[in-house]
Amino acid sequence: MNLMQPWVYRGSTGRDLRLDWLRGFALFVMTINHIGGYSYFYSITGNNNFYISAAEGFYFISGLTLGIVFARDTFGEAVKRLLARAVVVYRTTVLIAIGFAAFSLYTGLTVWNDPFPKDQNFLEFIFFVLTLQKSYHGSDILLAYVVYMILAPLALYQMFSQRSWLVLAVSVGLYAFAQAYGGASGWPVDRYHATWQIFFFVGLVIGFHRAELSRALARKPWLRDGAAAVVLLVAVAFTYMHIRGNYLWPELPRLVLGQENKIAMGPLRLSLVALYLLTFYIMATWFWKPLNTLSGWLLIPLGSASLWTFTWQLIVIVLLYNIPAFYRQDEPWQGTFWQALGVLTIWGFIQGYRWLRRRIAPQG
């Protein structure tokens, strides 16, 4: 790794900016793909047709970050902070669903996908939202996130009791059960339930033990860097093969691409997701200086305010979908313009809000 030494990430603060950058990149990809249209950005985001999507990255990085943070706390403090965060995400999920349903019902304007059937009693709809049986289109990722955080204290107890292996065993076991027997329950998070939890809980365990893992890898840097180089080369090979139409493995797209394969998350798709999660982390470590210079100004604010970013992308979609010119996209630059405008609107709101807080704080 000597050739990359000038570019390598060297954290000088307690907060790991790589995780903010990676989470910001995942949210950028999510926003671009959700806005839709005809765009040059799809060469970066994959347009929901790649081996990994933003959702997998969101869950894994969320679990990883929580694990890193809670490793510094006592069990009681960790559970208290975790449940407080779960309440915030639950409240946001509920407000998004009810807010957009009411907005669509009473304004008649276009929303991304109306969650409220007009023949259903609105109070009944609210009950389903409050009990996590319904969510706004696109926000089901938050709904499952709430469930994972509610269950996470059980995992934290085992981890604080030196039984992280049990958390991994249960997580992998649930994944295997879902693969063998399909849906395990009628709960509305079936899209993720026993399959997608593996990203959050494996990330949680890795984050909790990150300091120990880092020390172990540092003892054999040649092995660490050699393995990382192999990961990058394999990822480059799969990416090249995807761009060239998978001519070396014609059956691969049928096995791993598309919404059905994404939701099912079979072992082959899961392996490719793991490959690219490692790849992005290695790239953010080895090539930090150029990546941060080029995109840190945008991605780090998005990633460090992930809940705001997620919520505002839903608002931006409604704004864009009610502009007639948005639907006149004869050239890719037009879709690229609208998507860039949407992302920059989210970024501008976050930066403006933080500026306002800094101005008000000294007077508080």
N, C-alpha and C positions, 0 to 999 in steps of 0.2 A: 504493500500500500504506500510505499515511499513516494511514488510518482504523484499520488493524490494528497500528500501531506498538506500542501498549502490550501487545499479546498475542504479538508475534513472539518466536521462539526466539533467545536470546542466550547461546550457550555460553560458560561461564566456565572450563571444565575441558577437558582433552585428550580426554575421552570424550564422544562425541556422544549425548546422552540421547534424541534423537529416534529413533535407530536402535534403542536398547533398547526404547523405547515401541512402535515399529512392529513389531519382532520379537515383543514381548510381546502385542501385539494379534493378530498372526497365530497365535500359540500359543493365545491365548484362544479365537479362532474355531475352531481345530483341535480343541481340547478339547471345546468345547460341541457341535460337530457329531459328534465321535466318541462322546461319551457317549450322544447320542440322546435320544429321549423326546418329550414334548409340552411346548413351552416358548415363553415370550415372547422369549427370547434370540435366536430365529431371525430376528426383525426386524432384528437387528444383524449376525448371522453369515451369513445367507442360506441356512443349512441345505443347503450344497452345491448350491445352485440359483441361482447368481449368475454374473456375467461373470468373476469372479476368485475363486479359493479361497485358503486359507491356504498351500497348498503352493507356489504360484508366488511368493508373498511371502517364504516361508522361504528358498527357493533364491536369489532375487535379493538379499535383505538379507544373507544369508550371504556371497555373493560380494562384495557392496559393502563389507561390513565388513572382510573379509580384504584386499581391495585397498587400503583406507585404511590399514590397519595395516602392510602389507608395503611400501607406498611409502616408509616411513620407514627401512626396513632395507636392508642390502646383499642381493644375490641369494642368497648363501650362507645368511645368517641367515633370510631369508624362506622358503627351501626347508626349512631345518631346523625352523622353527616350524610350517610347513604340514604336513610329514610327521608331526610329533609330534601335531598335532591330528587328523590322519587316523587315527593309531593309536588315539587315545582314542575317536573315533567308531566305528571298526571294532570295538574291544573292546566298546563299549556295544551295538552292533548284534548281535554274536554272543551276548553274555550275555542280552540280551532274548529272543532266539529260543530258545536252549537253556533258559533259566530258565523261561519261560512254558510251554514244551513239557513239561518235567519236572514243573512244578507241576500242569498239567492231567492228566498221565499218572498221577501218584502220589496226587493228592488227589481227583480226580473233580469238583472244583469248576468252575464256569463261568468260562471266560476269553472274551475278546472274540471270538477266532476261532482255534481250535486249529490250530497250524501243523504238528502231528505226526500223520500218518496212523497209526492204531494197528496196521496190518498192515506197517508199514515198520520195518526194523531201526533202533534208536535211534542206533547208531554211524554208520550210513549217513546218517541225518538230520543228525548233527553234522558229518559231512564236507561235506554240501551247504551247511550254514550257514557253516562256516569258509571255504569257497571262494565265498561270496556267491551261491550258487545258490538259497538259500531264506532267508526272513526271517519274522519274526513279523508277523501281520496289522497293517497300519498303520505298521510301521517300515521299509517298503521305501523311504520317503523318506530314511532314514539310509543305507540300502544304496547308493542312487544317489549320495548326498552323498559317501560314501567314495570311490567311483570318480572323481567329479569332482575331489576333492582330490588323488588319486593322479596324475591327468593335469595338474593345475594347474601343477606346476613347468615343464612345457613352455611353457605360456602365460606364466608369469612370466619365463622366459628371454627370450622375444620382447619382453615389455614393458620389461624392464630394458635391452634392446638397441634401444630406440626403435622397435619394430615392433608396437605395439599394434594397428595397422590389420590386421596379419596375423591376430592372434587373433580380431578381429571378423569378418574375412573367412572364416576356417575355421569359426567358430561359426555364422554365418549360412549358410554352404555346407552344413554338416552338417544344419542345420534344413531347408534346401531339399531336400536329398537324401532326408531322412526323409519329407517331405511328398510327394515325387514317387514314391518307390519303397517306402514303408512300412518295416517292420522291417529294420534293417541287419545284425542279428546275432541269434544265438540266446542271447545273454547275458541273465541274468535281470533286467536293468534295462531291458528293452525298453520298459517303460511310459514311461520318461523318456529313455533313451539319447540318440539324436541330435536329439531334439526339445526335451526339457526342459533340456538342458545350456545352452541359449541364455540362460536366466535367470541361471544361476550365472556364466557366463563374461562376459556383457555387464556384469553387476553388478561382476565383478572388475575389468574394464577401467575402468569409470566410477569405481569407488572409488580405483583406482591414480592416476587423473588428476583426482581431485576438486578438489584445490587449484587446478590450472590452469583447470579448468572454472569454478570459483567466481570466479576473478579475471576471466576473460573475460566472464562474465555481469554482474559488478559494474560493468564499464565501460559497459554499456548497461542501467541498471536499468529504464528505461521499457519496453524490449523484453522483458526478463526477466519483469517483473511483468504486463505485458499478455498475454504468452503464457501465464503461469500462470493468469491470470483466465479466459482462453479455455478452458484445460484444465478448470478447475473447472466452468464453465458447461456444457461438453459432458458431463462426468461427471454433473452434476445432471440434465441432459436424459435421458440413458440410464437413470439410476436411476428417475426419474419414469416413464419409459416402461415400465420393468420392473414397477413397482408397479401401473401402470394396465393391465397386460396386453399391452404392446407393440402397441397398436392402430395406431400409425403405421408399424410394421414387423412385420407378423404372422408373417413367416417367421424372424425373428431367433432366437427360442427354439430352433427346430429346428436352426439352424445353429451355435449356440454353447453351448447349455445341455446338461446331462446328462453322465454319466460318460464316455460314448464321445467326445463332443466335447472334454471336458476332457483326456483322455489323448491324443487326436490332435493337439490344439492347432493347429488350422488358422490361416491368416493372419488371419481375422476375429477369432477368439477371442484370438489373440496381440495384436492391435491393441487390443482392449478391455482385456486384462490390462495392457498398457503404459499405457493411459490411466488406469487406476485405481491403478497403482503410482505414477505421477506425482501423481495427485490426493491420495493419502494422504500423500506426502512434503510436498506444498505445504500441506496442512491442518496437518500436524505442525509446519510452519515458521510459518505465518501465525497459527494459533490455538493456539500452544503453551501459553500461560498457562492458559486455561480447560481445555484437554484434560489438561494435567498435574495441575491442581488436582483435577479430577473423577476421573481414572483412573490418574494416574502412580504412586500408592501401590501399585496392583495390577500394572499392566502392566510397569513398569520392572524390578521384581524378577523377573518371569517372563521377560522378554526378556534380561536380563543373565545369566541362568542357563539358557539355552535347552535345553541337553542334559538338565539335571536336570528341567526342566519337561516336556520331551517324554517322558522315561522315567517320571516320576511320573504323567502322565496315563494311561499304560497300566496302571499299578498301581491307580490310582483307579477305572478302568473295571472291573477285576476285583472290587474291593471292592464297588462299587455293584451289579454284576450278580449278586452273591450275597446281596443283601438283598431278600427277597420284596416288601417294600413299594415297591421301586423300580418294579416292573412294574404297580403300581396307580396309573395316571396318568389320571384321568378329566377333570382340569382342567389347563390350561397352567401354573397356579401350582405344581402338584406337580412337574412336570418341571423347571420353573425352579428350584425349591428344590434338587433333587438335583444339577442342573448347577452351581448356585452353591456348594453344599457341596463338590463335587468340585474346582472351581477354587480355593476358599479353602483346601482341604486341601493342595493343591500349593503355594500361596503361603505357607501356614503352615509347611510343611516347609522351604522355602527360607529363610525368615526365621529359623526356629529353628536351622537348620544354621549360618547366618552368625553368629547371636548366639553359638552355642556355640564357633565358631572364634575369635571375638573374645575370648571368656572364656579360652580355652585358650592362645591365641597368646602372651601375655606370659610364660607359664610355660614355653614351648617353648624 
